[in-house]
Amino acid sequence: MPVIQSFEDWKEELQTEGKIFDEYGEEISLDDFIRLVESKQAVSSNQNHYDYCIAENRGWDMSNDWKDVEGYSFSSSDFS
């Protein structure tokens, strides 16, 4: 699997491999997934994880976090 660095990378990867499941274990289509992600990105009141962490300035290690050229927030860290 190639390294995912952007939402465009995700779209390309998901067109050729794998299935997408929601948090309830239900499979969703790639088109529905893309619509969902884009709809969330388009709402200005939705908080961007990367922007939030930078603004809070709590000394979090942000070396594994970034925003792609379209402003989508990414993290290669595990969540706990």
Sine and cosine of phi, psi and omega as CSV:
sin_phi,cos_phi,sin_psi,cos_psi,sin_omega,cos_omega
0.00,0.00,0.77,-0.64,0.02,-1.00
-0.93,0.36,0.32,-0.95,0.04,-1.00
-0.95,0.33,0.77,-0.63,0.02,-1.00
-1.00,-0.02,0.86,-0.51,-0.01,-1.00
-0.85,-0.52,-0.13,0.99,-0.06,-1.00
-0.40,-0.91,0.21,-0.98,0.07,-1.00
-0.90,0.43,-0.58,0.82,0.07,-1.00
-0.87,0.49,-0.66,0.75,0.06,-1.00
-0.87,0.50,-0.68,0.73,0.02,-1.00
-0.88,0.48,-0.72,0.69,-0.02,-1.00
-0.87,0.49,-0.69,0.72,0.01,-1.00
-0.90,0.44,-0.70,0.71,-0.01,-1.00
-0.90,0.44,-0.69,0.73,-0.06,-1.00
-0.96,0.29,-0.32,0.95,0.07,-1.00
-0.95,0.32,-0.43,0.90,-0.09,-1.00
-0.95,-0.33,-0.38,0.92,-0.09,-1.00
-0.63,-0.78,0.47,-0.88,0.22,-0.98
0.97,0.24,0.07,-1.00,0.05,-1.00
-0.82,-0.58,0.37,-0.93,-0.01,-1.00
-0.91,-0.42,0.74,-0.67,0.03,-1.00
-0.81,-0.58,0.61,-0.79,0.05,-1.00
-0.99,0.12,-0.04,-1.00,-0.06,-1.00
-0.92,0.39,-0.18,0.98,0.03,-1.00
-0.98,-0.19,0.09,1.00,0.01,-1.00
0.99,0.11,0.14,0.99,0.01,-1.00
-1.00,0.04,0.73,-0.68,0.04,-1.00
-0.95,0.30,0.67,-0.74,0.07,-1.00
-0.82,-0.57,0.46,-0.89,-0.02,-1.00
-0.97,0.25,0.35,-0.93,0.05,-1.00
-0.87,0.49,-0.67,0.74,0.01,-1.00
-0.87,0.50,-0.68,0.73,0.03,-1.00
-0.91,0.41,-0.63,0.77,0.03,-1.00
-0.88,0.47,-0.73,0.69,0.00,-1.00
-0.88,0.47,-0.69,0.72,0.04,-1.00
-0.87,0.49,-0.67,0.74,0.00,-1.00
-0.89,0.46,-0.77,0.64,-0.02,-1.00
-0.89,0.46,-0.73,0.69,-0.01,-1.00
-0.90,0.43,-0.58,0.81,0.01,-1.00
-0.92,0.39,-0.61,0.79,0.03,-1.00
-0.93,0.36,-0.63,0.77,0.00,-1.00
-0.92,0.40,-0.51,0.86,-0.10,-1.00
-0.98,0.20,-0.26,0.97,-0.03,-1.00
-1.00,0.04,0.92,-0.38,-0.12,-0.99
-0.90,0.43,-0.40,0.92,0.00,-1.00
-0.99,0.15,-0.21,0.98,0.07,-1.00
-0.94,0.34,0.69,-0.72,-0.06,-1.00
-1.00,0.08,0.74,-0.68,0.06,-1.00
-1.00,0.07,0.82,-0.57,-0.08,-1.00
-0.82,0.57,-0.72,0.69,-0.02,-1.00
-0.88,0.47,-0.76,0.65,0.01,-1.00
-0.87,0.49,-0.66,0.75,0.01,-1.00
-0.86,0.50,-0.75,0.66,-0.04,-1.00
-0.89,0.45,-0.65,0.76,0.03,-1.00
-0.90,0.43,-0.70,0.71,-0.03,-1.00
-0.91,0.42,-0.60,0.80,-0.01,-1.00
-0.95,0.32,-0.47,0.88,0.07,-1.00
0.70,0.71,0.80,0.59,-0.02,-1.00
-0.99,-0.12,0.30,0.96,0.00,-1.00
0.98,0.19,0.28,0.96,0.04,-1.00
-0.91,0.42,0.58,-0.82,0.07,-1.00
-0.97,0.23,0.95,-0.30,-0.04,-1.00
-0.98,-0.18,0.24,0.97,-0.05,-1.00
-0.93,0.37,-0.28,0.96,0.02,-1.00
-0.96,-0.27,0.25,0.97,-0.05,-1.00
-0.84,-0.54,0.51,-0.86,0.02,-1.00
-0.29,-0.96,0.21,-0.98,0.14,-0.99
-0.89,-0.45,0.66,-0.75,0.05,-1.00
-0.99,0.15,-0.01,-1.00,-0.08,-1.00
-0.90,0.44,-0.35,0.94,0.04,-1.00
-1.00,-0.03,-0.03,1.00,0.04,-1.00
1.00,-0.06,0.11,0.99,0.04,-1.00
-0.97,0.26,0.68,-0.73,-0.05,-1.00
-1.00,0.02,0.69,-0.72,0.00,-1.00
-0.74,-0.67,0.48,-0.88,0.11,-0.99
-0.59,-0.81,0.71,-0.71,0.08,-1.00
-0.99,-0.16,0.12,0.99,0.03,-1.00
-0.99,0.12,0.42,-0.91,0.12,-0.99
-0.99,0.13,0.53,-0.85,0.05,-1.00
-0.99,-0.14,0.53,-0.85,0.03,-1.00
-0.76,-0.65,0.00,0.00,0.00,0.00
